[in-house]
Amino acid sequence: MRSLLSMICVAGILALAGCGGQSSSEDASPAANDQVAAPGPDVLAALALADMADGTEDKTVSQCYGCALHMAGNAEHAVQVGDYQVHLCSAECKESFAADPSKMILAVAIPEDHSGHDH
């Protein structure tokens, strides 16, 4: 019983500190598919390249921009940028991305050759 109470106290402290659960700022945020300001043409061009990185043009960027497209994103942490749905890997990456999506999108270099073959 004592260890159960200790675990409950630790979980409560972690939740208040923002670890292991949603913070109150996330509770107040809109749905997982947040819409951000309309992107400019350079951002749309970069999104089109990122969309094709998985070999499928489907208006979904499935790799996490917060991790420079090196990690799989999750639809649970999606942000809508124009016609594109951008999947981020975590609430932290989503928060960083949503703060300035254009800056993050333009900062990531995406190779234009998506054939999967080395030349």
C-alpha positions in Angstrom: 0.0 0.0 0.0 2.8 2.4 0.9 4.6 1.8 -2.4 1.3 2.4 -4.3 0.9 5.8 -2.6 4.5 6.6 -3.4 4.0 5.8 -7.1 0.8 8.0 -7.1 2.7 10.9 -5.5 5.6 10.6 -8.0 3.2 10.4 -10.9 1.4 13.5 -9.6 4.7 15.4 -9.3 5.8 14.4 -12.8 2.4 15.5 -14.2 2.7 18.9 -12.5 6.3 19.2 -13.8 5.1 18.4 -17.4 6.7 15.0 -17.5 4.9 11.8 -18.5 1.7 13.4 -19.4 0.0 16.4 -20.9 0.6 19.8 -19.4 -2.2 22.2 -18.8 -1.1 24.2 -21.9 -1.6 21.0 -24.1 -5.0 20.4 -22.5 -6.1 23.9 -23.7 -4.7 23.4 -27.3 -6.9 22.7 -30.3 -7.3 19.3 -31.8 -4.3 17.3 -33.0 -4.8 18.5 -36.5 -3.9 22.2 -35.8 -4.1 24.6 -38.7 -1.3 27.2 -39.1 -1.1 30.3 -41.2 -1.1 29.9 -45.0 2.3 29.0 -46.3 4.2 30.9 -48.9 5.3 29.3 -52.3 8.8 28.4 -51.0 7.3 26.6 -48.0 4.8 24.8 -50.3 7.7 23.7 -52.6 9.6 22.3 -49.6 6.5 20.5 -48.4 6.0 18.9 -51.8 9.5 17.5 -51.7 9.0 16.3 -48.1 5.7 14.7 -49.1 7.5 12.7 -51.8 10.2 11.5 -49.5 8.2 8.3 -48.8 7.6 7.8 -52.5 3.9 8.7 -52.4 2.4 12.1 -53.2 -0.5 12.1 -50.7 -0.2 15.6 -49.1 1.1 13.9 -45.9 4.6 14.5 -44.6 5.0 11.4 -42.5 8.5 12.2 -41.1 9.0 14.6 -38.2 10.2 18.1 -39.1 11.2 18.6 -35.5 13.7 15.8 -36.0 14.9 17.1 -39.4 12.8 14.3 -41.1 15.0 11.6 -39.6 12.2 10.1 -37.4 8.7 8.8 -38.2 5.9 11.2 -37.3 2.6 10.3 -35.8 -0.8 11.4 -36.9 -1.7 12.0 -33.3 0.7 15.0 -33.4 -0.4 16.4 -36.8 -0.4 20.0 -37.9 -2.1 21.2 -41.1 0.0 23.5 -43.3 -1.9 24.6 -46.3 -3.1 21.4 -48.0 -0.4 19.3 -46.3 -0.8 17.3 -43.1 2.6 17.3 -41.3 3.1 14.5 -38.7 5.4 15.2 -35.8 6.8 12.5 -33.5 5.8 14.1 -30.1 4.0 16.9 -28.4 7.3 18.7 -28.0 8.1 18.6 -31.7 4.6 19.6 -32.5 4.8 22.6 -30.2 8.2 23.7 -31.7 6.9 23.2 -35.2 3.7 25.0 -34.7 5.5 28.0 -33.2 7.1 28.8 -36.6 6.4 26.1 -39.2 7.8 28.0 -42.2 11.2 28.5 -40.4 11.4 24.8 -39.6 10.3 23.6 -43.0 12.8 25.8 -44.8 15.7 24.8 -42.5 15.5 21.2 -43.4 17.3 20.1 -46.6 15.4 17.5 -48.6 17.1 15.7 -51.5 15.1 16.0 -54.7 16.0 12.5 -55.9 13.4 10.1 -54.3 14.1 7.1 -56.5 15.9 5.3 -53.7 18.9 4.6 -56.0 22.5 5.8 -55.5 24.0 7.6 -58.5 
